[in-house]
Amino acid sequence: MPKTDMPVKESDAKVEKALGAQMVEAPTHNERMPNPEELLLNIEDAPKITDKLNIFPFDWRVETPRLMEIYENSRDPGWSPSQLPWDTLDVESMTLDQRYAISYWWALLSVFDASGPAVFARAMIHAYEVHEEDAIRKCFFAVTRDEMNHEEVCGKAINKLTPNGPLGYEPQTELGRLARNNIEWLYHNGARYWSGYKKAVEHYPMPILFTSFLFGEVAASTLFHSMYESTDIPVFKEAFRNIGRDEGRHLSFCLALLKEVLPKMSDEDKDTITKQFRAGFIFLSGVLFEPPEEFWQLPPTFLPVQRLLEEQARSAGFGILSLEKRKENWRTAVVRLKTIVEPYGVKFPALPEIGIDGETVAFDADKIVPIF
């Protein structure tokens, strides 16, 4: 053994010697440490950032401490869509039309709630681009996270009731086929909303965006509270309770900021808010009431079919309110909003559909901001 080891050791030594001969001292860039004063004499200015919408330079200032308080309280929303009692949903006890009807309502809601993550994520990016305070950026992040939960509930509900829904399945009844046609029209209009929103989000200053969002949050908290009270199906009741709590927190975000910015708004901005309130009513009536013609492009069969589906859903214990009750709820929500903004000199638009007097304003579908 010693004889066979020796050649190997001699070989290793030769390799090490050869490598050592090739090694040289690492070069030094400076013979002495740089002098900061000398370096300052030779610095060059960085190119100016000329792009209006950019996220740099960055800072973490907080101008509205109340927003940070609400954000801290929102870090853990306290619930998860996957943890809801989905196993209690007795789909087999429902008729096909009842399943189609409840799934249809969730598809209708998804026009609003499933756009929520993208809408608020885009608003968050815009808050970075226009260098809003850290608290506003964080609030948009928290709302985006919540809206993702709401979207998930829509998806789970639809696929429990109509696997591969809302459009990737073949309905087996006449009402089911009518429901699918309605859903196709709803998503057509949702796409039109998204196109308008993308144009609007960069067109308006952040206070106007927040005021528009406020309309949606007032509407959402109203809807989910009423659905929670009226629904008999346990998993949906629990979902509405949690979503309603989230929407109440979003409302707090909007109110905290608007208390700061409304007193400083110009008359021109206040006039824009009046127009956006009208736009919000038109868009959100698609789920809170019935869709007005000013924005919604729908065929003559749409409303008769929706009313038939609502009756089927109610018969299964799903708490869709009557049209008259929805009108009353919508009016209550609008009056609530009216009392918030009018003391700051913001005129409220006329909403004759629900008996609200006010300013007559134009509607521009290409600059529609409100979100649910």
FENDA-V158197 format. One record per pair of residues at least 6 apart in sequence whose ideal C-beta (glycine too) atoms are under 8 Angstrom apart, sorted by sequence separation. I is the first residue (numbers start at 1). J is the second residue. D is the distance in whole Angstrom. If there is no record, write none. Layout:
i=I j=J d=D
i=I j=J d=D
This chain:
i=62 j=68 d=6
i=159 j=165 d=6
i=163 j=169 d=6
i=171 j=177 d=5
i=231 j=237 d=5
i=285 j=291 d=6
i=314 j=320 d=6
i=342 j=348 d=6
i=350 j=356 d=7
i=49 j=56 d=6
i=158 j=165 d=4
i=162 j=169 d=5
i=285 j=292 d=6
i=291 j=298 d=6
i=313 j=320 d=5
i=341 j=348 d=7
i=350 j=357 d=6
i=351 j=358 d=7
i=49 j=57 d=8
i=91 j=99 d=6
i=94 j=102 d=8
i=158 j=166 d=5
i=171 j=179 d=7
i=201 j=209 d=7
i=204 j=212 d=8
i=265 j=273 d=8
i=321 j=329 d=7
i=348 j=356 d=7
i=350 j=358 d=4
i=127 j=136 d=5
i=128 j=137 d=6
i=162 j=171 d=8
i=171 j=180 d=6
i=227 j=236 d=8
i=228 j=237 d=6
i=231 j=240 d=6
i=349 j=358 d=5
i=350 j=359 d=6
i=127 j=137 d=5
i=282 j=292 d=5
i=286 j=296 d=6
i=310 j=320 d=5
i=338 j=348 d=5
i=348 j=358 d=4
i=349 j=359 d=5
i=350 j=360 d=5
i=291 j=302 d=8
i=337 j=348 d=8
i=347 j=358 d=7
i=348 j=359 d=7
i=349 j=360 d=7
i=350 j=361 d=8
i=228 j=240 d=4
i=282 j=294 d=5
i=283 j=295 d=6
i=347 j=359 d=5
i=349 j=361 d=5
i=124 j=137 d=6
i=127 j=140 d=6
i=167 j=180 d=6
i=227 j=240 d=5
i=228 j=241 d=5
i=282 j=295 d=5
i=290 j=303 d=6
i=166 j=180 d=8
i=282 j=296 d=8
i=225 j=240 d=8
i=124 j=140 d=4
i=167 j=183 d=6
i=224 j=240 d=5
i=228 j=244 d=6
i=279 j=295 d=8
i=290 j=306 d=8
i=307 j=323 d=8
i=123 j=140 d=5
i=124 j=141 d=6
i=166 j=183 d=5
i=167 j=184 d=7
i=334 j=351 d=6
i=338 j=356 d=8
i=121 j=140 d=8
i=224 j=243 d=5
i=225 j=244 d=5
i=120 j=140 d=6
i=124 j=144 d=6
i=167 j=187 d=8
i=224 j=244 d=4
i=334 j=354 d=7
i=335 j=356 d=7
i=334 j=356 d=6
i=120 j=143 d=5
i=121 j=144 d=5
i=220 j=243 d=8
i=221 j=244 d=6
i=224 j=247 d=6
i=331 j=354 d=4
i=120 j=144 d=4
i=220 j=244 d=8
i=330 j=354 d=5
i=331 j=355 d=6
i=331 j=356 d=7
i=221 j=247 d=4
i=116 j=143 d=8
i=117 j=144 d=6
i=120 j=147 d=6
i=220 j=247 d=4
i=221 j=248 d=5
i=327 j=354 d=6
i=116 j=144 d=8
i=119 j=147 d=8
i=117 j=147 d=5
i=217 j=247 d=6
i=220 j=250 d=8
i=221 j=251 d=6
i=116 j=147 d=3
i=117 j=148 d=5
i=116 j=148 d=8
i=217 j=250 d=5
i=218 j=251 d=6
i=290 j=323 d=7
i=113 j=147 d=7
i=116 j=150 d=6
i=117 j=151 d=6
i=217 j=251 d=4
i=289 j=323 d=8
i=116 j=151 d=6
i=290 j=326 d=8
i=113 j=150 d=4
i=114 j=151 d=5
i=213 j=250 d=8
i=214 j=251 d=7
i=217 j=254 d=6
i=289 j=326 d=5
i=113 j=151 d=6
i=288 j=326 d=6
i=289 j=327 d=6
i=113 j=153 d=8
i=114 j=154 d=6
i=214 j=254 d=4
i=110 j=151 d=7
i=113 j=154 d=6
i=114 j=155 d=8
i=213 j=254 d=6
i=214 j=255 d=7
i=288 j=329 d=7
i=289 j=330 d=5
i=288 j=330 d=5
i=211 j=254 d=8
i=110 j=154 d=4
i=210 j=254 d=5
i=214 j=258 d=6
i=109 j=154 d=6
i=110 j=155 d=8
i=285 j=330 d=7
i=288 j=333 d=8
i=107 j=154 d=8
i=210 j=257 d=5
i=211 j=258 d=6
i=106 j=154 d=5
i=110 j=158 d=7
i=210 j=258 d=6
i=207 j=257 d=8
i=106 j=157 d=4
i=107 j=158 d=6
i=207 j=258 d=7
i=210 j=261 d=7
i=211 j=262 d=8
i=106 j=158 d=5
i=281 j=334 d=7
i=103 j=157 d=7
i=207 j=261 d=4
i=102 j=157 d=7
i=103 j=158 d=5
i=106 j=161 d=8
i=207 j=262 d=8
i=110 j=166 d=7
i=103 j=161 d=4
i=107 j=165 d=7
i=207 j=265 d=6
i=102 j=161 d=6
i=103 j=162 d=4
i=107 j=166 d=4
i=106 j=166 d=8
i=277 j=337 d=8
i=100 j=161 d=8
i=208 j=269 d=6
i=212 j=273 d=8
i=215 j=276 d=7
i=219 j=280 d=8
i=292 j=353 d=6
i=99 j=161 d=4
i=100 j=162 d=7
i=103 j=165 d=5
i=104 j=166 d=8
i=207 j=269 d=7
i=211 j=273 d=5
i=215 j=277 d=6
i=99 j=162 d=6
i=103 j=166 d=7
i=71 j=135 d=7
i=205 j=269 d=7
i=208 j=272 d=6
i=212 j=276 d=5
i=216 j=280 d=6
i=223 j=287 d=7
i=289 j=353 d=7
i=208 j=273 d=6
i=211 j=276 d=7
i=212 j=277 d=8
i=215 j=280 d=4
i=219 j=284 d=5
i=223 j=288 d=6
i=289 j=354 d=7
i=67 j=133 d=8
i=68 j=134 d=8
i=211 j=277 d=8
i=215 j=281 d=7
i=222 j=288 d=7
i=68 j=135 d=5
i=71 j=138 d=5
i=75 j=142 d=8
i=94 j=161 d=8
i=212 j=279 d=8
i=67 j=135 d=4
i=71 j=139 d=6
i=74 j=142 d=4
i=77 j=145 d=7
i=81 j=149 d=5
i=204 j=272 d=7
i=208 j=276 d=7
i=212 j=280 d=6
i=216 j=284 d=6
i=273 j=341 d=7
i=281 j=349 d=7
i=285 j=353 d=7
i=295 j=363 d=7
i=64 j=133 d=7
i=67 j=136 d=7
i=70 j=139 d=7
i=77 j=146 d=6
i=80 j=149 d=7
i=84 j=153 d=7
i=91 j=160 d=6
i=215 j=284 d=7
i=219 j=288 d=5
i=294 j=363 d=5
i=63 j=133 d=5
i=65 j=135 d=8
i=68 j=138 d=7
i=79 j=149 d=8
i=82 j=152 d=8
i=86 j=156 d=7
i=91 j=161 d=6
i=136 j=206 d=7
i=281 j=351 d=5
i=295 j=365 d=5
i=62 j=133 d=6
i=64 j=135 d=5
i=67 j=138 d=8
i=71 j=142 d=6
i=81 j=152 d=4
i=89 j=160 d=6
i=100 j=171 d=6
i=277 j=348 d=7
i=278 j=349 d=4
i=294 j=365 d=8
i=59 j=131 d=8
i=61 j=133 d=5
i=62 j=134 d=6
i=63 j=135 d=7
i=64 j=136 d=7
i=67 j=139 d=5
i=74 j=146 d=8
i=77 j=149 d=7
i=81 j=153 d=5
i=84 j=156 d=8
i=274 j=346 d=7
i=277 j=349 d=5
i=278 j=350 d=8
i=281 j=353 d=8
i=53 j=126 d=8
i=55 j=128 d=4
i=61 j=134 d=6
i=62 j=135 d=5
i=100 j=173 d=7
i=273 j=346 d=5
i=274 j=347 d=5
i=278 j=351 d=7
i=295 j=368 d=7
i=55 j=129 d=6
i=57 j=131 d=8
i=60 j=134 d=4
i=82 j=156 d=8
i=86 j=160 d=6
i=101 j=175 d=7
i=132 j=206 d=6
i=270 j=344 d=8
i=274 j=348 d=7
i=275 j=349 d=7
i=54 j=129 d=6
i=59 j=134 d=7
i=81 j=156 d=6
i=96 j=171 d=8
i=100 j=175 d=6
i=104 j=179 d=4
i=108 j=183 d=8
i=111 j=186 d=5
i=115 j=190 d=6
i=119 j=194 d=8
i=122 j=197 d=8
i=126 j=201 d=5
i=270 j=345 d=6
i=274 j=349 d=5
i=53 j=129 d=4
i=55 j=131 d=8
i=96 j=172 d=6
i=97 j=173 d=6
i=100 j=176 d=4
i=103 j=179 d=8
i=107 j=183 d=5
i=111 j=187 d=7
i=118 j=194 d=7
i=122 j=198 d=7
i=126 j=202 d=7
i=130 j=206 d=7
i=270 j=346 d=5
i=271 j=347 d=8
i=53 j=130 d=7
i=96 j=173 d=5
i=270 j=347 d=7
i=97 j=175 d=5
i=101 j=179 d=7
i=104 j=182 d=7
i=108 j=186 d=6
i=111 j=189 d=7
i=115 j=193 d=7
i=119 j=197 d=6
i=123 j=201 d=6
i=267 j=345 d=8
i=97 j=176 d=7
i=100 j=179 d=5
i=104 j=183 d=7
i=107 j=186 d=7
i=111 j=190 d=4
i=115 j=194 d=6
i=122 j=201 d=6
i=127 j=206 d=7
i=157 j=236 d=7
i=262 j=341 d=7
i=265 j=344 d=7
i=96 j=176 d=6
i=126 j=206 d=8
i=263 j=344 d=6
i=265 j=346 d=8
i=282 j=363 d=6
i=111 j=193 d=8
i=157 j=239 d=8
i=236 j=318 d=7
i=258 j=340 d=8
i=262 j=344 d=4
i=126 j=209 d=8
i=233 j=316 d=7
i=258 j=341 d=8
i=278 j=361 d=5
i=233 j=317 d=5
i=262 j=346 d=7
i=279 j=363 d=6
i=232 j=317 d=4
i=233 j=318 d=6
i=255 j=340 d=7
i=274 j=359 d=6
i=278 j=363 d=6
i=279 j=364 d=7
i=283 j=368 d=6
i=287 j=372 d=7
i=123 j=209 d=6
i=153 j=239 d=5
i=231 j=317 d=7
i=232 j=318 d=8
i=275 j=361 d=5
i=284 j=370 d=6
i=231 j=318 d=6
i=232 j=319 d=7
i=274 j=361 d=6
i=275 j=362 d=7
i=283 j=370 d=5
i=231 j=319 d=4
i=275 j=363 d=7
i=279 j=367 d=8
i=284 j=372 d=6
i=230 j=319 d=3
i=275 j=364 d=7
i=279 j=368 d=5
i=280 j=369 d=8
i=123 j=213 d=8
i=153 j=243 d=7
i=193 j=283 d=6
i=229 j=319 d=7
i=230 j=320 d=8
i=279 j=369 d=7
i=280 j=370 d=3
i=228 j=319 d=8
i=230 j=321 d=6
i=279 j=370 d=6
i=227 j=319 d=5
i=149 j=242 d=8
i=150 j=243 d=5
i=226 j=319 d=7
i=227 j=320 d=8
i=276 j=369 d=6
i=149 j=243 d=8
i=227 j=321 d=8
i=276 j=370 d=7
i=226 j=321 d=6
i=150 j=246 d=7
i=149 j=246 d=7
i=189 j=286 d=7
i=226 j=325 d=8
i=146 j=246 d=4
i=186 j=286 d=8
i=189 j=291 d=8
i=193 j=295 d=8
i=146 j=249 d=8
i=192 j=295 d=8
i=226 j=329 d=6
i=146 j=250 d=7
i=192 j=297 d=7
i=189 j=295 d=7
i=223 j=329 d=7
i=142 j=249 d=8
i=143 j=250 d=5
i=189 j=296 d=6
i=222 j=329 d=5
i=189 j=297 d=6
i=222 j=330 d=7
i=188 j=297 d=7
i=189 j=298 d=7
i=143 j=253 d=7
i=222 j=332 d=7
i=142 j=253 d=8
i=219 j=330 d=7
i=222 j=333 d=4
i=185 j=297 d=8
i=221 j=333 d=8
i=185 j=298 d=5
i=139 j=253 d=5
i=185 j=299 d=7
i=219 j=333 d=6
i=218 j=333 d=5
i=218 j=334 d=8
i=185 j=302 d=6
i=139 j=257 d=8
i=218 j=336 d=6
i=182 j=301 d=8
i=218 j=337 d=5
i=181 j=301 d=7
i=182 j=302 d=6
i=136 j=257 d=7
i=215 j=337 d=6
i=178 j=301 d=7
i=182 j=305 d=5
i=214 j=337 d=7
i=181 j=305 d=7
i=182 j=306 d=6
i=179 j=305 d=7
i=214 j=340 d=8
i=178 j=305 d=4
i=182 j=309 d=8
i=175 j=305 d=8
i=178 j=308 d=8
i=179 j=309 d=6
i=211 j=341 d=7
i=178 j=309 d=8
i=175 j=308 d=6
i=175 j=309 d=7
i=211 j=346 d=8
i=175 j=312 d=7
i=89 j=233 d=7
i=88 j=234 d=5
i=89 j=235 d=5
i=88 j=235 d=6
i=53 j=202 d=7
i=85 j=234 d=6
i=86 j=235 d=6
i=85 j=235 d=5
i=84 j=235 d=5
i=220 j=372 d=5
i=85 j=238 d=6
i=219 j=372 d=7
i=84 j=238 d=6
i=216 j=370 d=5
i=84 j=239 d=6
i=215 j=370 d=5
i=216 j=371 d=5
i=213 j=369 d=8
i=216 j=372 d=5
i=212 j=369 d=4
i=213 j=370 d=7
i=81 j=239 d=8
i=84 j=242 d=8
i=212 j=370 d=5
i=213 j=371 d=6
i=212 j=371 d=8
i=209 j=369 d=6
i=208 j=369 d=8
i=79 j=242 d=4
i=204 j=367 d=8
i=78 j=242 d=8
i=203 j=367 d=6
i=77 j=242 d=8
i=204 j=369 d=7
i=200 j=366 d=8
i=78 j=245 d=8
i=199 j=366 d=6
i=200 j=367 d=4
i=199 j=367 d=6
i=200 j=368 d=6
i=201 j=369 d=7
i=77 j=246 d=6
i=196 j=365 d=6
i=200 j=369 d=5
i=196 j=366 d=5
i=195 j=366 d=8
i=196 j=367 d=6
i=197 j=368 d=6
i=112 j=284 d=7
i=196 j=368 d=4
i=197 j=369 d=6
i=192 j=365 d=7
i=112 j=286 d=8
i=197 j=371 d=8
i=74 j=249 d=6
i=111 j=286 d=7
i=112 j=287 d=6
i=193 j=368 d=6
i=73 j=249 d=7
i=111 j=287 d=7
i=108 j=286 d=8
i=109 j=287 d=6
i=70 j=249 d=7
i=108 j=287 d=6
i=70 j=252 d=5
i=70 j=253 d=6
i=67 j=253 d=7
i=70 j=256 d=6
i=67 j=256 d=5
i=66 j=256 d=4
i=67 j=257 d=6
i=64 j=256 d=6
i=64 j=257 d=6
i=64 j=260 d=6
i=63 j=260 d=8
i=108 j=306 d=8
i=104 j=306 d=8
i=105 j=309 d=7
i=104 j=309 d=5
i=105 j=310 d=8
i=101 j=309 d=4
i=105 j=313 d=6
i=100 j=309 d=7
i=101 j=310 d=7
i=104 j=313 d=8
i=101 j=311 d=8
i=101 j=312 d=4
i=102 j=313 d=5
i=100 j=312 d=7
i=101 j=313 d=4
i=105 j=318 d=7
i=98 j=312 d=5
i=102 j=316 d=6
i=97 j=312 d=5
i=98 j=313 d=7
i=101 j=316 d=7
i=105 j=320 d=6
i=102 j=318 d=5
i=95 j=312 d=8
i=98 j=315 d=6
i=101 j=318 d=8
i=98 j=316 d=4
i=95 j=316 d=8
i=94 j=316 d=5
i=120 j=371 d=7
i=119 j=371 d=5
i=116 j=371 d=6
i=115 j=371 d=7
i=116 j=372 d=7
i=115 j=372 d=8
i=112 j=371 d=7
i=113 j=372 d=6
i=112 j=372 d=4
